[in-house]
């Protein structure tokens, strides 16, 4: 018997084996070597060994298995059922394997897997409340859209497919909050911690806000804390999206589209116009625009009442507005350099006349209260003046009432000032100068309405405007120049007061400073804030346009004396909302200037397109 085989026999025994199949076989072998033990033992056996023998080796191996293996549906369902069966044994010492279980990819799996995961999650949270922060965080992280999912989120609203994927997550949270009331604070902390960074793509932040508002649909108990958080986050967006930058981009975009019309056919141009009109191009401004759009939509659905509204809906609307008014005092009123977020309260007050009256009354109480800080009182006056001027839905009787109250307060202040011989500095009389400027601003802005009839003129005469202008405190000295000029034009036309003498004296005082020192020293000027100046965000503007009053110019707006001329100029490409609104200039805060030449002094009196602000 021979031990040697022929060449043909060797060839028949050895089969060809490609390199690709060899690599696949090696990978399978590695997986079998690594995962065979935990998969065979299972979760229940691994936990039993750890509890009885204090040997956590199998638990660690099973944790690695959960994190790295690609589980099919049957395996995942089996693991979830085993986990639910031994949920009472999953004490905090098994936190790593519990976290791996909660991190499993279940959202886009079969209905059986979703149900199994839901039941395990609920049982775990009820049995071990220490796992609440981990479990809630793992659920809320699914609220955040992916950076590449923009097509699934149109104007902050998900597609039907995406909404169906989010429903199970909200159902789990609803059941957790019902079963474990102490999860309230944990969910608020998780929402705050997971809120997207303000420079993230707009659909990410808007999609997250959509889910936050969805939470309020089934758990309205979160309203106050959630809206406080949302307003704080939107303020961060607002201050990082300056109105000047947004306007500049809008103008550049309009110029580009105007140039493109030379080479495009009409249909293509109209299509591009519709696309560009959805929102602004400023990245942070676009995020703010879509988020405000969602909030306006939310309040419109909750607070707009009609004849078929039930008593429960009325109570809900009133509760929401009271909450919003409280958050305005806590968050919005003390905020500096905001542009658009405050329009939330502007829109909410437009839904019912009772809301606008409550808002104005709240501001007026603060203005009169000497225990409130002067800065807050000054800001409250700015809100009053801007709201009374801009709110188209506000009846003229409300404007007249608060104009009378403001002037009455100012006259009382003058009487007290004469009695106590107070100094005339801006710091010592900040609230008085703010109230006077609000009166001047309101009369100049609503001049057409306030001078429409002889009865209205008699009312203006009863305000004793000459006494305000001529008093020793000299409020026109610290008033914004465009406001003072417009007010002087109206009062001169209707012989209500003669302000030009005071304006000329104040101007000579400033000019003397310029020529005497060859340099314009910083002059005290009232830092003015008119919060409801023109709205430049495109998408959410549709909720504001119909209730917003733009400035209608009068022939009395221009006045020339000496070498100083007050004029109005219109920027090419301004939006429709800004086009007629040329009362004051575009910048938001009055600034102190140092000019090297006296000719540059005229720049302080140049009108722009946005009322209420001064460059």
Helices and strands as residue ranges (DSSP letters): H 7-13, H 19-53, H 57-68, H 73-85, G 87-89, G 92-94, H 95-102, H 111-127, G 129-131, H 132-140, G 141-143, G 150-152, E 153-154, E 157-158, H 160-179, H 183-194, H 202-218, G 220-222, H 223-239, H 243-260, H 266-276, H 283-303, H 311-327, I 328-332, H 343-350, H 353-368, H 374-390, H 396-420, H 430-445, H 447-450, H 454-462, H 465-470, G 475-477, H 481-493, H 500-517, G 540-543, G 545-547, G 555-557, E 560-561, E 564-565, H 576-579, G 598-605
